[in-house]
Amino acid sequence: MSQPEAPFDFDVIQIGYGPVSKASALFLSRLGWSVGVFERFGEVYPLPRAVCIDHELYRVLCAAGLGDIARRVCCDAPVYRWYNAEWQELLAIDWAAGSISGGSEVTFIHQPSFEHALDERVKAQRNIAVHLNSDAVAIRQAEDHVIVTIRDTQTGATRDYTARYVIGIDGANSFVRESLGIRRVDLGFEADWLVIDFALNDGLTARDLGIPDCGQYANPLRPTTIVPGGTQADGRLLRRWEFMRLPHETREEMIREEKVWELLSDWIKPDQGELIRHALYTFRSLVAETFQAGRIFLAGDAAHVMPPFMGQGMCAGLRDVWNLAWKLDRVLSGSASPALLDTYTPERAPHVTDVIKISMFLGSIICMPDPQDARRRDDMFFSGNAPQIAPFPILTDGLLERDGAGAALAPAGQLSCAGTVRYRGTTAHYDVFVPAGTFTLVTLAGFELSTRVRELCAKCGITIVTVVDRRTAGDEQIADTQGQFSRFMDARGIRAMLVRPDFYIFGGAGDALRLEAMLGEFLRQAAAFDVGLPEAQKLSA
């Protein structure tokens, strides 16, 4: 790690210490940077909130050295079923059917267990300093660093800390965002839901209770969500119920314990487990107008909040910091100019906005308290005329191959595939064998690389990986044991793809000429940021 040019306290300061901040600190620490974390509260939040991690973020955790935690706290999701008031199935999403990352599409977690494990890992890192009871009260930027004023919430004493960059990961009511005067765009969704977490008695299951393993009960009389909540540290299964507040009900009424038990009474009884918590949430759809102001960035709920119907709230925050970490690493080390960081908002803001819109669409199907509207919805589903759910979004801007009009050139912006492979007698996930944090040119066997292509890859610091069919792979070759790579690339008509450090595709090619053109475009864009060009003059961060 290159040392800061000035005696700053940290390379990066993070405000807030939720799960996204913990992961971000570990991402940056693993890359060799010092991180100071400041949290206004005195302990890790002990109650469940998020319950999902999708395949992409499961892969990210594994690639970032946190696979042992992911495997310990995650379990594959059951089929996600939506029902109408008569318990007729409207749709079913088989999350366990597999993903391009090589595992289940979605896994469920118990967030407190996840956070506790991350907290333990954070405390084991010498280059991460966590300051609890530390409230950020002022923030200002200098030419080459940021100064954050922290108030000790116990003593009232204040102190300034400095870092080359700051990330505000401090929640929906973000002090960092507000202090920068960054406004949020309201996409138009708002609904109050009572969220209840209930720990089942040992041995009790959803089947015993006669409830869906994972489902939406789109009954206009009471739209209801029923999903797993992971497994507590004591081994008990957690179940989550979410009940929409109806127009005639007050917010005060919804949080009374007698109301909680009234709503739960059709599903579970007090002697079948323990009520862990209940809280009324206002689900909204807000996106910050920018995720960056100079050397200060927003991530997680500070940058965006969304309805929960896709289970993407925490996932979106983890995508933010995974996108940001590799770019900060390049800039802090001097192997890229600060201009690379200007791709953060163009890449993340449109992506998360599209995720929010899909979640809003799903919410509009569920949050339908009018019986006539619900009947029309049911008829559309049963007649086969229901509106289709949009595909999961891809990157559309930033560091991507483009056509003559400036639009991303497919498959640029798509998430690359992964899966189980075999190499040198060991079978494991692909990311175990590929250097972390690098640009990688992945090719299928038989695709010949010209001398020019190899020279370009060497010039750009690109790692070349050839994936071979498992039936013909030698011990020194990466064997595609699941056929993931061949299926993925055949479906897109490509034989080679340039994959970024965050697993998104810069560009793809089906023949040698296209590959040279794509790498030439990468060389042009990389030169603008000084990304990975060993002979280029490095710009100071």
PyMOL commands that set and color helices and strands:
alter all, ss='L'
color gray80, all
select helices_A, chain A and resi 19-30+55-73+95-97+111-123+175-180+206-209+251-254+257-264+270-272+300-302+313-332+338-366+371-382+430-433+451-460+484-491+512-529
alter helices_A, ss='H'
color red, helices_A
select strands_A, chain A and resi 10-15+35-38+52-54+74-76+80-83+89-93+106-109+128-131+134-141+146-152+158-168+184-200+215-217+224-231+237-244+273-288+292-293+296-298+304-305+420-423+426-429+440-444+463-469+478-480+496-499+505-509
alter strands_A, ss='S'
color yellow, strands_A
deselect
rebuild
show_as cartoon
